[in-house]
Amino acid sequence: MKFFYMIVICLGLNGSFLEASSDNENFALYKEVVQKIKEEAINTIDEKKLMEGCLDGAINVVDKSGNYYNEQEFEHLFSTSTLTARSGMHIVQHDGHIVIKSVLLNSPAAKAGLKSGDEILKIGDMNSRHMDREDAIIALRGYPNTKIKLSILKVGTQKPIDITLTRKIIDENKVLSKAIDNHLLYIKIIAFEAETLKNILTDIEALYDEPKAGMILDLRDNLGGVLSSGLALASLFLPDESVLINVKSRKKEDKKQYKNTPLDFEGSDVVGQIKKMPYLKNIPIVVLVNQDSMGSAEIVAAVLQEYNRATIVGQPTVGKDTFATIFSLGNQKIGMKLATARWTTPKGKSIWPSGVIPNVEVDEETQDEDPSLQMALTVLTKQ
């Protein structure tokens, strides 16, 4: 019976269609379509795969980044979500393709010869085409010393190759900081994690013995991550009680306005440390972004831009303004991911679909060495 009603949902998402047809007619139509596929389609496929495609399609009608997870995918999602063994590469999603952005030195990916621009077609038995980047990242994780089989399309080739990587614990610092010419502070944030704020404050104390000319926050290729960490970073540079973001959903209890207060982010234990750096409220800031900046990175850029606290330099960001929730379904062995909340800037502006538009756009295809960083230095020099 549960299978029957799931079919009805897939075929009758439109309310008027349900009103005009009975459940039996919907089921009959589904059976007719399946029968035609079995009889006429050039490729054979079993009915279970058709059903999974139907459910995935139903979710994608309302959320293009949503997903249906079958039993294997759902089990893998939760068995690897808290593990840290990785293959050593940063990936991005472009037009439904999962592409390697960069490879860490001496990592399993590097030793296998993977390079920037290579496309990942399959992760294990899962087709990565149209896979959400977050799901692909989770699928690549696993227990230390476990193996993962990948189907790779190398740059400039047309025939995929299969490789097997052995996952390793990779100790990668997500915050990289340095002083530039002794008067500017450069902070590269690869992803927002629970310890990001503490690491940034530690670096500022070490490199900023006194207020200097400016700060560059490099959020290019930032994978997003912990929401509270992104809010905490933005709050460093804004007056107390400033509105950071507004979050709305269909459930009243999920609606919230985040303000610049320690209670709204995981920064309450470093309040004293922050108060020793009052110059952060006024110091000139440039935020670097690109087409692979998303999530918390977009929040930081959008909020600081709207308050005129930072000049945004680079390329328009992804434009993701939603938060997703993962639900278990049926027998708890399958599930789905669906956008359930949307955030807006302090003034109620959404970044979808254009992303955060930089104040100064930079062509990254030029032959200059890091043109966005050079532009950031120019902007700060003029301030």
Number of C-alpha atoms within 10 A of each C-alpha: 6 8 9 12 14 14 19 20 16 19 19 20 12 10 8 9 12 16 10 9 11 13 18 11 13 21 17 12 14 17 14 12 12 18 13 11 17 15 11 10 11 8 8 10 12 10 14 9 11 13 17 14 14 18 21 19 17 19 20 15 11 11 16 13 18 22 23 24 23 18 14 12 18 18 15 17 18 12 15 17 15 12 14 17 20 27 26 26 20 17 24 24 21 13 7 13 17 24 22 19 17 19 20 16 11 11 20 21 23 16 14 14 10 22 18 15 17 19 24 23 21 20 17 15 12 15 14 24 16 16 19 18 20 14 15 23 20 19 22 23 26 24 17 15 13 13 17 19 15 22 20 19 20 18 12 8 9 8 8 15 13 12 14 14 20 19 23 20 17 16 10 10 11 15 19 15 19 15 16 13 7 11 14 22 21 19 20 19 23 23 24 24 18 15 14 21 22 18 16 18 17 13 18 21 13 12 17 16 8 10 14 14 14 21 24 24 21 27 27 23 23 25 23 23 18 17 18 19 25 26 26 23 22 21 26 20 21 19 12 13 12 14 19 26 23 18 18 19 16 10 9 8 8 12 15 13 15 19 19 21 20 16 10 15 18 20 24 13 10 13 11 10 13 15 11 10 16 12 15 19 14 13 15 20 25 26 29 26 30 26 18 24 30 27 24 26 34 26 27 25 29 29 24 22 20 14 16 11 20 23 21 26 25 26 24 21 27 23 20 22 23 21 16 14 11 16 13 13 13 9 8 11 14 17 20 18 19 20 19 16 17 18 22 21 22 19 13 11 14 19 21 15 11 12 21 28 20 21 16 15 16 20 12 14 8 9 8 10 9 13 17 24 19 12 18 23 17 11 17 17 11 6 9
